[in-house]
Amino acid sequence: MAGGEDRSVKALKDVWKRPENTLCADCGKPDPDWASYTLGVFICLSCSGIHRNIPSISKVKSLRMDHWEVAQVQFLAQHGNGVGKATYEAHIPIYYYQPTYADCQVLREQWIRSKYEWKDFTEPGRYVLYSDGLKEGILWKRGRDNGQFLPRKFILSEKDGCLKYFIKQDAKEPKINIKIDVINATFQPAKVGNPNGLQITYLKDNKTRNIFVYHENGKEIVDWFNAIRSVQFHYLKVAFPMASDNEIKSRLTRNFLKEGYMEKTGPKQKEAFKKRWFTLDHRRLMYFKDPLDAFAKGEVFVGSGENGYSVKPGLPAGMQGSFSWPHGLTIVTPDRDYLFTCETESEQQEWIAAFRRVIEFPMTPQEYAIEAYFKTSASPAPGHGIHPVTCFLYWVTLLPELCKYKICLQLHSMAAPHY
């Protein structure tokens, strides 16, 4: 009896050690120590909790603590993560966001349910987000001034390449019409105060505007998120026909590199330091009085090291400004130095690491244009009401030679390298 159990344990460990089973089948976290004995996949503790919520589909056990029957071990041996991916991830749309262990609960839960419960990716065309090129629905949107969440009608149009929202459901004209090429969307449950909270940002006169929304249903908000990515993907396929699908996929929605509170002082470096909420979105460092503000109080462009940008720990010697947080850092730019303080050393190091990832990456031609705008605070092009950066990008992207060198995507206003 004991010998048979020992053989079963050894067989389980052998299957567990297979290369395809060393990462969680659902989020990619290393060293998964749980498994579904009805699906035959190896998963992490966090994802196992989601599997428990769909007991009709998946039943899980700990690989370390639970007893495994011989038949269950044999089932795992016959399946595993490789077979699971071939079965349940056979036809994932190129635009669909596949979450990792760093992503929020709602993204991971809907991903797992899409795979195993609804089997959305087992056949081509099974996963459908909208029909006739339109997605329409009600989202709870935070008011720009009063901070109240109220229901608003949203329409996403693939044909027009835009996202609109309306104050009233029967309104004929939208409150805002946002072109899809300037939109970003990222889940922010803690900031929004709702597990399904989504932050939508877009550029308005080269300034970032924030919209905060949520939906009571997790599937619905994730569908909206992926619908935005779908419309972006189709827009970019038309705009850049020579780019590969994977190149375009890398230019869809992105997560912020770093967020949190720091203290800052003014350009004279003698003003009192003030606590502000900071967001590092690619090369834009934005600061807000409140994390849920619609507009930033200011933005700083963070360029590359080869163009005179750097970050270093500490503040200048003899710093006179009053600050309460002891861990300083300085961003050096060609025009001026920006001084910040962090509450803890770990926060300071995280910010420095995030800035260095940006600074070490070479700038694209489009980013040089944005840098020039930051330096000159240029006004819209005379007579046309078109931002000079937009004009620059429009004419540059007309040059066919750029496509030959595969840098056309870098000139798109959505372009942002993944650090």
C-alpha positions in Angstrom: 0.0 0.0 0.0 2.7 2.4 1.0 4.8 1.4 -2.0 1.9 2.2 -4.4 1.4 5.5 -2.8 5.1 6.3 -3.1 5.0 5.5 -6.8 2.0 7.7 -7.2 3.8 10.6 -5.5 6.9 10.1 -7.6 4.7 10.0 -10.8 3.1 13.2 -9.7 6.4 14.9 -9.2 7.7 13.7 -12.6 4.7 15.2 -14.4 5.0 18.4 -12.3 8.7 18.8 -13.4 7.9 18.7 -17.1 9.0 22.0 -18.7 5.5 23.0 -19.9 4.2 22.6 -16.3 6.7 24.9 -14.5 4.6 28.0 -15.1 1.0 28.6 -14.2 -1.2 27.7 -17.1 -3.3 30.8 -16.6 -1.1 33.7 -15.5 2.5 32.4 -16.1 3.6 32.6 -12.5 6.7 30.4 -11.9 6.5 27.2 -9.8 2.7 26.5 -9.7 1.9 24.2 -6.8 -1.8 23.5 -7.5 -3.5 21.6 -10.3 -6.9 21.0 -11.7 -7.6 17.3 -11.9 -10.6 17.8 -14.2 -8.8 20.1 -16.7 -5.3 18.6 -16.3 -3.5 21.9 -15.9 -1.0 23.2 -13.3 -1.9 26.5 -11.7 -0.7 28.9 -9.0 -2.5 29.4 -5.7 -4.1 32.7 -6.8 -5.6 31.1 -10.0 -6.7 28.1 -8.0 -9.0 30.3 -6.1 -10.7 31.4 -9.3 -11.0 27.8 -10.4 -12.8 27.0 -7.2 -15.5 29.5 -8.2 -16.3 27.3 -11.2 -16.6 23.9 -9.6 -18.7 22.5 -12.4 -15.7 23.0 -14.7 -12.6 22.7 -12.6 -11.7 20.9 -9.4 -8.4 21.6 -7.8 -5.9 20.1 -5.4 -2.7 21.2 -3.8 0.3 19.4 -5.3 2.1 19.5 -2.0 -0.5 18.9 0.7 -3.4 16.9 -0.8 -3.6 13.2 -1.6 -3.7 12.4 -5.3 -5.3 9.2 -6.6 -3.6 7.2 -9.2 -6.3 7.9 -11.8 -5.9 11.7 -11.2 -2.2 11.5 -11.6 -2.6 9.6 -14.8 -5.0 12.2 -16.1 -2.5 15.0 -15.4 0.2 13.0 -17.1 -2.0 12.6 -20.2 -2.8 16.3 -20.3 -0.7 19.1 -18.6 -0.3 22.7 -19.6 0.8 22.0 -23.2 -2.3 20.1 -24.0 -4.4 22.6 -22.1 -3.1 25.5 -24.1 -3.5 23.7 -27.4 -7.1 22.9 -26.5 -8.3 26.1 -24.7 -6.1 28.7 -26.3 -6.2 27.5 -29.9 -7.8 30.6 -31.4 -7.2 33.6 -29.2 -7.8 36.9 -31.2 -4.6 38.7 -31.7 -5.9 41.8 -29.8 -7.1 39.9 -26.7 -5.2 40.8 -23.6 -3.8 37.7 -21.9 -3.2 38.7 -18.2 -0.2 37.8 -16.1 0.1 37.3 -12.4 0.8 41.0 -12.0 -2.7 41.9 -13.3 -5.8 42.5 -11.3 -8.4 39.9 -10.3 -11.1 40.8 -12.8 -8.7 40.4 -15.8 -7.5 37.0 -14.6 -10.9 35.7 -13.6 -12.5 36.6 -16.9 -9.5 35.1 -18.8 -9.9 31.9 -16.9 -13.7 31.8 -17.4 -13.3 32.6 -21.1 -10.9 29.7 -21.5 -12.6 26.9 -19.5 -16.2 27.9 -18.8 -17.2 29.5 -22.0 -14.5 27.9 -24.3 -14.2 31.2 -26.2 -11.0 30.3 -27.9 -11.6 26.7 -28.9 -12.9 27.6 -32.4 -12.2 30.5 -34.8 -14.5 33.4 -34.4 -16.2 32.1 -31.3 -15.2 35.1 -29.2 -17.4 38.0 -30.3 -17.3 41.4 -28.6 -19.7 43.4 -30.7 -21.7 43.2 -33.9 -21.9 45.5 -37.0 -18.7 47.3 -35.9 -20.4 48.8 -32.8 -20.3 48.2 -29.1 -22.8 50.1 -27.1 -23.6 50.0 -23.4 -23.9 51.8 -20.0 -20.9 52.3 -17.9 -20.7 54.1 -14.5 -18.5 57.2 -15.1 -16.9 59.4 -12.5 -17.9 63.1 -12.8 -15.0 65.4 -13.6 -15.9 68.0 -11.0 -18.2 66.4 -8.4 -16.6 63.0 -8.2 -19.9 61.2 -8.4 -20.3 58.0 -10.5 -23.3 58.2 -12.8 -24.5 55.9 -15.6 -23.5 57.1 -19.1 -24.0 55.7 -22.5 -20.8 54.7 -24.3 -20.5 53.8 -28.0 -17.3 52.3 -29.5 -17.3 52.4 -33.3 -14.8 50.4 -35.4 -15.9 52.1 -38.6 -15.3 55.6 -37.2 -12.4 54.6 -35.0 -13.7 56.4 -32.0 -15.2 56.1 -28.5 -18.1 58.4 -27.6 -20.0 58.9 -24.4 -23.4 60.6 -23.9 -24.8 62.4 -20.8 -28.3 61.1 -21.6 -29.2 57.8 -23.2 -31.4 59.6 -25.8 -28.9 62.3 -26.6 -28.1 62.7 -30.2 -24.7 64.4 -29.8 -21.9 62.9 -27.6 -20.4 64.8 -24.7 -16.9 63.7 -25.9 -15.8 62.0 -29.1 -12.3 60.4 -28.7 -10.3 59.1 -31.6 -9.1 55.5 -31.0 -5.5 56.3 -31.8 -5.0 58.5 -28.7 -6.7 56.3 -26.2 -5.2 54.1 -23.5 -7.1 51.9 -21.1 -5.7 50.3 -17.9 -7.5 48.6 -15.0 -7.2 50.5 -11.7 -9.5 48.8 -9.1 -7.7 50.3 -6.1 -7.7 53.8 -7.5 -11.3 53.8 -8.7 -12.5 52.0 -5.6 -14.2 49.2 -7.5 -12.9 45.8 -8.4 -14.0 46.4 -12.0 -12.5 50.0 -12.2 -11.1 51.0 -15.6 -9.1 54.2 -16.3 -9.3 55.5 -19.9 -6.8 58.2 -20.9 -6.5 60.2 -24.1 -4.6 63.2 -25.4 -6.4 66.5 -25.6 -4.3 69.4 -26.9 -1.3 67.2 -26.1 -2.5 67.0 -22.4 -3.6 63.8 -20.8 -7.3 63.6 -19.8 -8.5 60.8 -17.5 -11.9 59.2 -17.4 -12.7 56.6 -14.7 -15.4 54.1 -15.3 -16.7 50.7 -14.0 -19.4 48.2 -14.6 -21.0 45.9 -12.0 -20.4 42.9 -14.2 -16.7 41.8 -14.6 -17.2 40.2 -18.0 -18.8 43.4 -19.4 -15.9 45.7 -18.3 -13.3 43.2 -19.6 -15.2 43.0 -22.9 -15.1 46.8 -23.2 -11.4 46.7 -22.5 -10.8 44.1 -25.2 -13.2 45.9 -27.6 -11.0 49.0 -27.3 -8.0 46.9 -28.2 -9.9 45.3 -31.1 -10.8 48.7 -32.6 -7.3 49.9 -32.1 -5.9 46.8 -33.8 -8.1 47.2 -36.9 -7.3 50.9 -37.1 -3.6 50.3 -37.0 -3.9 47.5 -39.6 -5.3 50.0 -42.0 -2.9 52.8 -41.0 0.2 50.6 -41.2 -0.5 47.7 -43.6 3.1 46.6 -43.8 3.4 46.0 -40.0 3.0 42.5 -38.7 0.2 41.5 -36.4 2.6 41.1 -33.5 4.1 44.6 -34.1 0.7 46.1 -33.9 -0.3 44.0 -30.9 2.7 45.5 -29.0 1.3 49.0 -29.6 -2.2 48.5 -28.1 -3.2 49.5 -24.5 -0.4 49.6 -21.9 -0.1 49.7 -18.2 1.5 52.6 -16.4 5.1 52.0 -15.5 4.8 53.4 -12.0 2.3 55.3 -9.8 2.3 56.7 -6.3 2.8 59.7 -4.1 6.0 61.8 -4.0 6.7 65.3 -2.9 7.8 68.0 -5.4 9.1 71.5 -5.4 8.9 74.3 -8.0 11.4 75.4 -10.6 13.2 77.8 -8.2 13.9 74.8 -5.9 13.1 77.1 -3.0 9.4 76.5 -2.7 7.9 74.2 -0.1 7.6 70.6 -1.3 4.0 69.5 -1.9 2.6 66.0 -1.8 1.3 64.9 -5.2 0.1 61.8 -7.0 2.5 60.8 -9.8 1.9 58.6 -12.9 4.7 57.6 -15.2 3.1 56.7 -18.5 5.8 55.9 -21.0 7.8 59.2 -21.3 5.1 61.4 -19.6 5.5 61.9 -15.9 2.2 63.5 -14.7 1.4 64.8 -11.3 -2.0 65.3 -9.7 -3.4 66.8 -6.5 -5.7 63.8 -6.3 -5.2 60.4 -8.0 -8.7 60.7 -9.6 -8.3 64.2 -11.1 -9.4 64.5 -14.7 -6.3 66.5 -15.7 -2.8 66.6 -14.4 -1.5 69.7 -12.7 1.7 69.3 -14.7 3.6 67.0 -17.0 7.3 66.3 -17.4 8.8 64.8 -20.5 11.4 62.1 -19.7 13.8 61.6 -22.6 16.7 59.3 -23.2 20.2 59.3 -21.7 21.8 60.1 -25.0 19.8 63.3 -25.1 20.9 64.6 -21.7 18.3 63.0 -19.4 19.2 61.1 -16.2 18.0 60.2 -12.8 20.0 60.1 -9.6 19.3 59.5 -5.9 19.3 62.4 -3.5 18.8 66.2 -3.7 21.4 68.9 -4.4 23.7 69.8 -1.5 22.4 72.7 0.6 18.8 72.2 -0.6 16.7 74.9 1.1 13.1 73.8 0.3 11.1 72.3 3.2 10.2 68.7 2.7 8.9 66.0 5.1 10.0 62.9 3.3 13.7 62.0 3.5 14.4 60.0 0.4 15.1 62.4 -2.5 15.7 61.9 -6.2 16.6 64.2 -9.0 15.6 64.0 -12.7 18.1 65.9 -14.8 16.9 67.2 -18.1 18.6 69.5 -20.7 16.5 72.5 -19.4 16.2 72.0 -15.6 16.4 69.6 -12.8 13.2 68.2 -11.1 13.4 67.4 -7.4 11.3 64.9 -5.6 11.2 63.1 -2.3 9.8 59.7 -1.3 8.4 58.5 2.0 10.5 55.3 2.0 13.8 54.1 0.5 12.0 51.2 -1.3 9.7 53.7 -3.0 12.7 55.9 -4.0 14.4 52.9 -5.5 11.3 51.8 -7.4 10.9 55.2 -8.9 14.6 55.4 -9.9 14.4 52.0 -11.5 11.3 53.0 -13.5 12.9 56.3 -14.7 16.0 54.4 -15.7 14.0 51.9 -17.8 12.6 54.9 -19.8 15.9 56.9 -20.0 17.9 53.9 -21.2 15.5 53.4 -24.2 16.3 55.4 -27.4 13.8 58.0 -28.4 11.7 57.6 -31.6 11.2 60.5 -34.1 7.7 61.0 -32.7 9.1 61.4 -29.3 11.5 64.1 -30.5 8.4 66.0 -31.7 6.7 65.6 -28.3 9.9 66.8 -26.6 9.9 69.9 -28.7 6.3 70.6 -27.8 7.1 70.3 -24.1 10.0 72.8 -24.6 8.1 75.3 -26.6 4.5 74.9 -25.3 3.5 75.4 -28.9 -0.1 76.5 -29.8 -2.2 74.8 -32.5 -1.2 75.3 -36.1 -2.4 78.7 -37.3 -5.6 78.6 -39.4 -6.2 74.9 -39.0 -6.7 74.2 -35.3 -4.4 71.1 -35.6 -1.8 70.4 -33.1 1.8 70.8 -34.6 2.7 67.3 -33.3 -0.3 65.9 -35.2 0.8 67.7 -38.3 4.3 66.4 -38.0 3.1 62.9 -37.5 0.7 63.1 -40.4 3.3 64.2 -42.9 6.1 61.9 -41.6 3.9 58.8 -41.7 3.2 59.6 -45.4 6.8 58.8 -46.2 6.9 55.2 -47.6 10.6 54.8 -46.9 9.8 54.6 -43.2 7.9 51.4 -43.7 10.9 49.8 -45.3 12.8 50.3 -42.1 9.9 49.1 -40.0 9.8 52.2 -37.8 6.4 53.4 -39.0 4.7 52.2 -35.8 7.1 54.2 -33.7 5.7 57.4 -35.3 2.2 56.6 -34.4 0.8 58.7 -31.6 0.1 55.5 -29.6 3.6 54.2 -29.9 5.3 53.3 -26.7 8.1 50.8 -26.3 7.5 48.0 -23.7 10.3 48.4 -21.1 
